Structures are given as structure tokens and as C-alpha cells.
Amino acid sequence: MMSAMGVALPAIGREFRAGAVHLGLIEMVYILAVTLLLLPAGRYADIHGRKKIFIAGASVMTVATLLLAMSTGIRFFIVLRFFQGVGAAMITSTSVAIITSVMPHERLGQAMGIIVACVYVGLSAGPTLAGVMITNFGWRWIFYAAVPVELAALLLTIVKLKGEWADAAGQRFDWVGSLIYMAALFGLIFGVINIKEMVISPWIAAAGAAGLIVFLFYESKNDSPLLDVRLLASNRVFTFSNIATWINYAACFGLVFFFSLYLQSVKGLSAQATGLILVIQPVIQALFSPFSGRLADRYPPAQIATIGMAICTVGLMMAVFLTPDTPMFMIYMILALIGLGFGLFSSPNTTAIMCSVGPEHYGIAASLMATMRGAGMLTSMTIITAILTVFMGDRPVAPDTIDGFISSMRTAFICFSIMCAAGIACSFVRFNPNVS
């Protein structure tokens, strides 16, 4: 539902006669719903039961997916994508927390390796399967084909997942803090996404950032907070692991964006050939995530995650030196290194976060980690947008603008390499006994 949509947008736009703004909203409202609701859904699940929220999320996702397949207009389609994002937030905020609740800590890394591998397999398969379905059956079958899978997940959860986990039961849910958080985050995301379209967007983003500061201050005075600020202040492993998540996603997320344009507009490859090349990264991530998860059960997960960040840094530094004449094996090597680095980073880092908190915080820990991933992606695209604006303005990537594009890409990868190197230092803090 995430990676397949990019392939489906042109076909959806043709059928509904939708413009670029509406097509952009199809992607934006889904991401917006997921990001806004992750933290509140995770906290609510800690209090009222993670299985209940997971089942509710799977139900909302299934119904929304079926209705999307039967949509007759673009506006209804966009509304349904928002509700699909609501269901995704409820699933994402509880799935890792449930696994942490049922798995012994000595096998948690292996479990996290499996779930991370499944995520990367899904991200890899989404565009490929979507292309086959759109070509042979039409875009609606992306959603029709997903409904049986979602129903199976829902029924398996109801029938096979025994018990319930509500380790913060009896505590009060922070409705006021949730509203402040969602309003502030909405302002920040909306302002950043529309930074080029609206004159007041920087002010909206600034107001959102100020709102998040107000939120943290409010939570520090709250006896039943949505986000326990004291946990961030006192638990260095939890705090720096989440910072490492944000930095690594911010540094590496833009690679696919630049490489997609570079391979098609500079190297002259087709969209299909580009897709087959770009799949190298997620496939390697999927292969190595279970392995790194098992390593995290035997060795300190923070150390393995740090090695992964170091490998990502090497890959990003190699990307700085790309030119129009760079041989293809260099592209393959960079994608393989980023895939290997991310494969070694994600599972151990997830294990480090979930093992650093008590059961009453599993939901909020999983939600904050997912929120940091989204914040990293948003940071990456903000940096890219700013750099492209400086070097290229509103000009498209074309033969006469290739030099400007290469300069943009080189500058971005320098920034991302520095960020990832800083992330290594940040990651080292997690297992430095002299830092509290």
C-alpha cells in the first residue's frame, strides 16, 4: 500500500482525470495519517490493549482497501487513503510491541530480523507486483488483491493470537497532549511539504516546530503523558537509538530518489531497467536483516547497528564521486553497501530500542521509532528540495541541466555522508558507560 502507489498514480490520474495536486494528496494523506497517529495509537494500545488496537487497525485497513478498489471519484479516493493510513498507524504502532511482549529477550533480535526482512520484501515486491497488475488487470487490482491478504492477517490474529497485553492498564490517556502533538506535527509536515507552493508555509512549519516544544513542556508536567519525557532524559540507549533511527533514514532515504533520476535522465535507462537495478538495495536488506537480528541476540545490538551505519556512510561517500561516466558496477556496489548497512542497522537498532524500556512502554517505544523513521524521510526530502532549488530552480532534469543535477546530487550526498558519520558518533554513545 506504500510502495505500489507510485506505480499506480498515472493510471489512477487518467481514469479519474485528476491533476498533479490530487495525485500528490493520494500519497500525502496516507503518510500524514500514519505519522500523526503513531504515537497516540501506541500509547492508547499500552493502556487499553495492543491486540485490540491491532485488530481494529487491520479491520479499518481491510475495509478502506476494499472501498478504494471500488472508488468512483478522486475526492472519495483521497479520503479513503487517509483512513487506510489510520489503519496502518494502528497496525505499525502495535505489531512490534506485541512481538516484544511475547518473545523472550534472548530471541528478540531474531524476531526483529524476521519482521524487518518482511518489511523490505514488501517494499521490494510492491512496485513489481503493481506493474504486473496494472498492465494486465488495471490499477484497481492492487487493492482487490490486497483484501484477501489483509483478511487472512485479521483472521489469524483473532483465532491464533491468544491473550492481551495492556501493561499500562489503569493509566489515563492524555487527550490534550495528543491534540497538541497532532496539531503541531501537522503544521510542521504541511509547512515543509508545501514550502515551494505557499508563501506562508515556512511560518506554518515554524509554528508546528514551536508547537512540538510546547508539547514536550506540557508532557514534562503531566503525570500520565502521551510521551514520557523523563524516559528520554534518563534512558540514553532509548534516546540515542531513536536519534540514530532518524539520522540513518534522513541520510539514506534520498539515495533512491537521486538514483532513479540519475539512471533514467543521465544514464538513459528505461523505467523498468531502473526499477530492476534499484531493487538491489531492499533485496540485500531483506537477506541480511534476519542474520543481523540473530547477531543482536549474541552481541550488543547497539554495536552491530553502529557497524551498519558505518557501512552506510562508506556507500554514501562513494556516491559523492558519481559522474555521468561512472561505470554501472559502481552503482551496483553503492546500492549493495547501503542495503548491507541498512540490513545490519535496522534489526539490531529495533532490538536495542525495545529492550531498553519496560513492558508498559512497548507501544510508545515502537510508535516513536516509527515516527523517527518518518521524520528522517521528511528531513531527507526537505534537504533535497532545498539543494535542488539552489542548483536547478524549477528546471527539469534534461540534457542541458545535467551539470546542475550532478552538482545537486554531489552536494546532497556530501551532506548525507556527514550526517551518517555524525550518526556513528551518536550511536557510540549508547554503549559508552561514561555517558548517562
HELIX and SHEET records of a PDB file:
HELIX    1   1 MET A    5  PHE A   16  1                                  12    
HELIX    2   2 ALA A   20  HIS A   48  1                                  29    
HELIX    3   3 ARG A   50  ALA A   69  1                                  20    
HELIX    4   4 ILE A   74  VAL A  102  1                                  29    
HELIX    5   5 HIS A  105  ARG A  107  5                                   3    
HELIX    6   6 LEU A  108  ASN A  136  1                                  29    
HELIX    7   7 ARG A  140  LYS A  160  1                                  21    
HELIX    8   8 TRP A  175  ILE A  193  1                                  19    
HELIX    9   9 SER A  201  SER A  220  1                                  20    
HELIX   10  10 VAL A  229  SER A  234  1                                   6    
HELIX   11  11 ARG A  236  CYS A  252  1                                  17    
HELIX   12  12 GLY A  254  LEU A  261  1                                   8    
HELIX   13  13 TYR A  262  VAL A  266  3                                   5    
HELIX   14  14 ALA A  271  LEU A  278  1                                   8    
HELIX   15  15 ILE A  280  ARG A  298  1                                  19    
HELIX   16  16 PRO A  301  ALA A  319  1                                  19    
HELIX   17  17 MET A  328  CYS A  355  1                                  28    
HELIX   18  18 PRO A  359  HIS A  361  5                                   3    
HELIX   19  19 TYR A  362  MET A  392  1                                  31    
HELIX   20  20 PRO A  399  THR A  401  5                                   3    
HELIX   21  21 ILE A  402  VAL A  429  1                                  28    
END                                                                             
